[in-house]
Amino acid sequence: MALLCLTCNRVRPARNPAEYTVVRAQAITVHGLCTCAQPGAWPPEAYGVAVAASPRDRGG
């Protein structure tokens, strides 16, 4: 996973507790923390949550 935001070149927020690592902390001290995205900006798939298709997507 890329740590740096493609917009501001700062470290992107972690998506889950497992991504809080020493490497991430060091990168934040060097590059800063990305504030481009608002809370909840990660898609549900990023959290491992299955997203059900809407009836419109299934042709119904």
Secondary structure in CASP SS format (residue, H / E / C, confidence):
PFRMAT SS
TARGET T0000
AUTHOR 0000-0000-0000
METHOD secondary structure of the structure
MODEL  1
M C 1.00
A C 1.00
L C 1.00
L E 1.00
C C 1.00
L C 1.00
T C 1.00
C C 1.00
N C 1.00
R C 1.00
V E 1.00
R C 1.00
P C 1.00
A C 1.00
R C 1.00
N C 1.00
P H 1.00
A H 1.00
E H 1.00
Y C 1.00
T C 1.00
V H 1.00
V H 1.00
R H 1.00
A H 1.00
Q H 1.00
A H 1.00
I H 1.00
T H 1.00
V H 1.00
H H 1.00
G C 1.00
L E 1.00
C C 1.00
T C 1.00
C C 1.00
A C 1.00
Q C 1.00
P C 1.00
G C 1.00
A C 1.00
W C 1.00
P C 1.00
P H 1.00
E H 1.00
A H 1.00
Y H 1.00
G C 1.00
V C 1.00
A C 1.00
V C 1.00
A C 1.00
A C 1.00
S C 1.00
P C 1.00
R C 1.00
D C 1.00
R C 1.00
G C 1.00
G C 1.00
END
